[in-house]
């Protein structure tokens, strides 16, 4: 009887160890940048004309990923005024991100741009390193892979304390049924002036293939506040027929004091 009990205990312990070894170790991210309730509002300008607006909101949700708590981030974009008659845009993006790992479990995209429409619903099986596009295809992807929205929030949690000029950050990202490495390069510190004031910022550029989308690497730049919030306050893109700028015009629910705003 004693030997039987010892054997049972041994088998139970072995099964427990095997089960535990199969559980993925999820990355832990120190998020000091944003929280539930944050709302960022942007104005999109073409030249000197306001053409549209965009809003990013971080919400609470009861939905979970592998029984883990999630953020529900909603991004919307639309054209304004006369631009609706020229080229109407009404876009909506949703990402359900892990609160501890800042990685997506679900992603929804609804695009309507001048009659051109896109509908995407991705399920990120982070625990098995797979992505289901909801249309019969499953893709392999590394644990911690990001979507179009979550990569934006994950980047806000990166360590910029001792950042040096030219430093490149690499973020595995899945978009349009393709896995690629999103690379962003630190350029310098700048104080920029917007409609709502001046801000101390860090300037970054995405490392892109020149000639394919832009003539020069720095034809697309974005500025992030040099404080704990890491808010993108401006994005500028040079295009063949001018330039497009997206800049912050409103904010609520910040996690930290807006210390980068110059008084």
C-alpha positions as CSV (number, residue, x, y, z in Angstrom):
1,X,0.0,0.0,0.0
2,X,2.8,2.4,0.9
3,X,4.6,1.7,-2.4
4,X,1.3,2.3,-4.2
5,X,0.8,5.7,-2.5
6,X,4.4,6.7,-3.3
7,X,3.9,5.7,-7.0
8,X,0.7,7.6,-7.2
9,X,2.3,10.7,-5.7
10,X,5.3,10.4,-8.1
11,X,3.0,10.1,-11.1
12,X,0.9,13.1,-10.0
13,X,4.0,15.2,-9.5
14,X,5.3,14.2,-12.9
15,X,2.0,15.1,-14.6
16,X,2.0,18.4,-12.8
17,X,5.6,19.2,-14.0
18,X,4.8,18.2,-17.6
19,X,1.7,20.3,-17.5
20,X,3.5,23.3,-16.1
21,X,6.4,23.0,-18.6
22,X,3.8,23.3,-21.5
23,X,2.5,26.6,-20.2
24,X,4.0,29.5,-22.1
25,X,5.9,32.1,-20.2
26,X,4.3,35.4,-21.3
27,X,6.5,38.5,-21.4
28,X,6.1,41.0,-18.6
29,X,6.0,44.7,-19.7
30,X,6.4,47.6,-17.3
31,X,3.6,49.9,-18.5
32,X,3.9,53.4,-16.9
33,X,2.6,55.2,-20.0
34,X,-1.2,54.7,-20.3
35,X,-4.2,53.4,-18.5
36,X,-7.9,52.7,-18.9
37,X,-9.7,56.0,-19.5
38,X,-7.1,57.6,-21.7
39,X,-8.4,59.4,-24.7
40,X,-6.3,61.2,-27.3
41,X,-7.8,63.3,-30.0
42,X,-6.0,64.4,-33.2
43,X,-6.6,66.7,-36.1
44,X,-5.4,65.6,-39.6
45,X,-4.2,68.4,-41.9
46,X,-3.4,68.5,-45.6
47,X,-1.2,71.5,-46.0
48,X,-3.0,74.3,-44.0
49,X,-6.5,72.7,-44.3
50,X,-8.1,70.5,-41.7
51,X,-9.1,67.3,-43.5
52,X,-10.0,64.9,-40.8
53,X,-9.8,63.8,-37.2
54,X,-8.7,60.7,-35.3
55,X,-9.4,59.4,-31.8
56,X,-7.6,56.8,-29.7
57,X,-9.3,55.5,-26.6
58,X,-8.3,52.9,-24.0
59,X,-11.3,51.2,-22.5
60,X,-12.1,48.5,-19.9
61,X,-13.5,45.2,-21.2
62,X,-14.9,41.9,-19.8
63,X,-13.3,40.0,-22.7
64,X,-10.2,38.0,-21.8
65,X,-7.4,36.3,-23.6
66,X,-6.3,32.9,-22.1
67,X,-8.1,34.1,-19.0
68,X,-5.9,37.2,-18.8
69,X,-7.2,40.8,-18.4
70,X,-7.2,43.0,-21.5
71,X,-7.3,46.6,-22.5
72,X,-9.8,47.5,-25.2
73,X,-8.2,50.1,-27.5
74,X,-10.4,51.8,-30.1
75,X,-9.0,53.9,-32.9
76,X,-11.3,55.9,-35.2
77,X,-10.6,58.2,-38.1
78,X,-12.9,60.2,-40.4
79,X,-12.8,63.0,-42.9
80,X,-14.2,66.5,-42.1
81,X,-16.3,69.0,-44.1
82,X,-15.7,69.3,-47.8
83,X,-13.3,66.4,-47.8
84,X,-16.3,64.1,-47.3
85,X,-17.4,65.0,-50.8
86,X,-13.9,64.5,-52.3
87,X,-12.8,61.3,-50.5
88,X,-14.8,60.2,-47.6
89,X,-13.0,58.2,-44.9
90,X,-14.6,56.3,-42.0
91,X,-12.2,53.9,-40.3
92,X,-12.4,51.9,-37.1
93,X,-9.7,49.8,-35.5
94,X,-10.0,47.7,-32.3
95,X,-7.3,45.9,-30.4
96,X,-7.8,43.8,-27.3
97,X,-4.4,43.9,-25.6
98,X,-3.0,42.0,-22.7
99,X,-2.7,44.3,-19.7
100,X,0.5,42.7,-18.5
101,X,2.3,41.9,-21.7
102,X,0.9,44.7,-24.0
103,X,0.3,42.2,-26.8
104,X,-2.9,41.6,-28.8
105,X,-5.4,38.7,-28.4
106,X,-8.0,40.0,-30.8
107,X,-7.9,42.7,-33.6
108,X,-10.7,44.1,-35.7
109,X,-10.4,46.5,-38.6
110,X,-13.1,48.2,-40.5
111,X,-12.0,50.5,-43.3
112,X,-14.2,52.6,-45.6
113,X,-12.1,55.0,-47.7
114,X,-13.7,56.4,-50.8
115,X,-15.8,53.3,-51.2
116,X,-12.8,51.0,-50.8
117,X,-13.6,48.7,-47.9
118,X,-11.5,46.3,-45.7
119,X,-12.8,44.0,-43.0
120,X,-10.4,42.1,-40.9
121,X,-10.8,40.0,-37.7
122,X,-7.7,38.4,-36.3
123,X,-7.4,36.1,-33.3
124,X,-3.9,36.0,-31.9
125,X,-3.3,32.7,-30.2
126,X,-0.3,34.0,-28.3
127,X,0.0,30.8,-26.2
128,X,0.4,28.6,-29.4
129,X,2.2,31.3,-31.5
130,X,-0.5,31.3,-34.2
131,X,-2.8,33.9,-35.8
132,X,-6.2,33.0,-37.2
133,X,-7.5,35.5,-39.8
134,X,-11.1,34.3,-39.6
135,X,-11.1,33.3,-43.3
136,X,-9.6,29.8,-43.1
137,X,-6.0,30.7,-42.8
138,X,-3.7,30.3,-39.8
139,X,-0.3,31.9,-39.7
140,X,2.8,31.2,-37.5
141,X,4.0,34.2,-35.5
142,X,6.2,34.6,-32.4
143,X,4.9,35.1,-28.9
144,X,4.4,38.8,-28.3
145,X,3.7,39.7,-31.9
146,X,1.8,43.0,-32.3
147,X,-1.1,44.3,-34.5
148,X,-1.5,47.7,-36.2
149,X,-2.8,49.3,-33.0
150,X,-1.0,47.4,-30.2
151,X,2.4,48.1,-31.7
152,X,1.7,51.8,-31.2
153,X,1.0,51.2,-27.4
154,X,3.8,48.7,-26.9
155,X,6.3,51.2,-28.3
156,X,5.2,53.7,-25.6
157,X,6.4,51.2,-22.9
158,X,10.0,50.8,-24.3
159,X,12.9,52.0,-22.3
160,X,14.1,55.4,-23.6
161,X,16.1,56.5,-20.5
162,X,19.5,56.1,-22.0
163,X,18.6,56.2,-25.7
164,X,21.3,57.2,-28.1
165,X,20.9,58.8,-31.6
166,X,20.4,56.2,-34.3
167,X,19.1,53.5,-31.9
168,X,16.7,51.2,-33.7
169,X,13.9,49.3,-32.0
170,X,12.4,46.2,-33.7
171,X,8.8,45.2,-33.1
172,X,7.4,42.0,-34.7
173,X,4.1,43.0,-36.2
174,X,1.3,41.3,-38.2
175,X,-0.7,43.2,-40.7
176,X,-2.7,42.3,-43.8
177,X,-1.9,38.6,-43.4
178,X,1.9,39.3,-43.3
179,X,4.4,39.2,-40.5
180,X,7.2,41.8,-40.7
181,X,9.6,43.6,-38.4
182,X,8.5,47.2,-37.6
183,X,11.7,49.2,-37.1
184,X,11.7,52.7,-35.6
185,X,14.8,54.8,-35.2
186,X,15.5,57.5,-32.7
187,X,16.6,60.8,-34.3
188,X,16.9,63.5,-31.6
189,X,15.2,65.6,-29.0
190,X,13.2,68.6,-30.1
191,X,10.8,71.2,-28.7
192,X,7.8,71.5,-31.1
193,X,5.0,74.0,-31.2
194,X,1.4,72.9,-31.9
195,X,-1.9,74.6,-31.6
196,X,-2.3,73.6,-28.0
197,X,1.3,74.6,-26.9
198,X,4.9,73.6,-26.9
199,X,6.1,70.1,-26.1
200,X,9.5,68.5,-25.3
201,X,9.6,65.5,-27.6
202,X,11.7,62.6,-28.9
203,X,11.7,62.4,-32.6
204,X,11.6,59.0,-34.4
205,X,11.4,57.8,-38.0
206,X,10.3,54.3,-39.2
207,X,13.1,52.5,-41.0
208,X,11.4,51.9,-44.4
209,X,12.4,50.9,-47.9
210,X,13.2,54.2,-49.6
211,X,11.8,54.6,-53.0
212,X,8.9,52.3,-52.3
213,X,6.8,54.6,-50.2
214,X,9.0,57.6,-49.6
215,X,12.0,59.2,-51.4
216,X,13.9,59.6,-48.1
217,X,13.9,57.7,-44.8
218,X,12.9,60.9,-42.9
219,X,9.9,61.7,-45.1
220,X,7.8,60.2,-42.3
221,X,8.5,61.4,-38.8
222,X,6.7,61.2,-35.5
223,X,7.2,63.0,-32.2
224,X,6.6,61.5,-28.8
225,X,6.5,63.4,-25.5
226,X,9.6,63.2,-23.3
227,X,7.7,62.2,-20.2
228,X,6.2,59.1,-18.7
229,X,3.1,59.3,-20.9
230,X,5.1,58.9,-24.2
231,X,2.2,60.5,-26.1
232,X,2.6,60.8,-29.9
233,X,1.8,64.5,-30.4
234,X,2.6,64.8,-34.0
235,X,3.1,62.7,-37.2
236,X,4.3,64.3,-40.5
237,X,4.5,62.6,-43.9
238,X,5.8,64.1,-47.1
239,X,3.8,62.9,-50.1
240,X,4.3,63.6,-53.9
241,X,1.6,66.3,-53.8
242,X,2.4,68.0,-50.4
243,X,2.4,66.9,-46.8
244,X,0.0,65.4,-44.3
245,X,0.2,66.2,-40.6
246,X,-1.6,64.6,-37.6
247,X,-1.3,66.6,-34.4
248,X,-2.7,66.3,-30.9
249,X,-5.6,68.7,-30.1
250,X,-7.1,67.1,-27.0
251,X,-6.5,64.6,-24.2
252,X,-8.1,63.2,-21.1
253,X,-7.4,60.4,-18.6
254,X,-3.5,60.5,-18.8
255,X,-1.8,58.2,-16.4
256,X,0.9,60.7,-15.4
257,X,1.4,64.5,-15.2
258,X,1.9,66.0,-18.7
259,X,5.4,67.1,-17.7
260,X,6.7,67.6,-21.3
261,X,4.4,70.5,-22.0
262,X,6.3,73.7,-21.9
263,X,4.5,76.3,-19.8
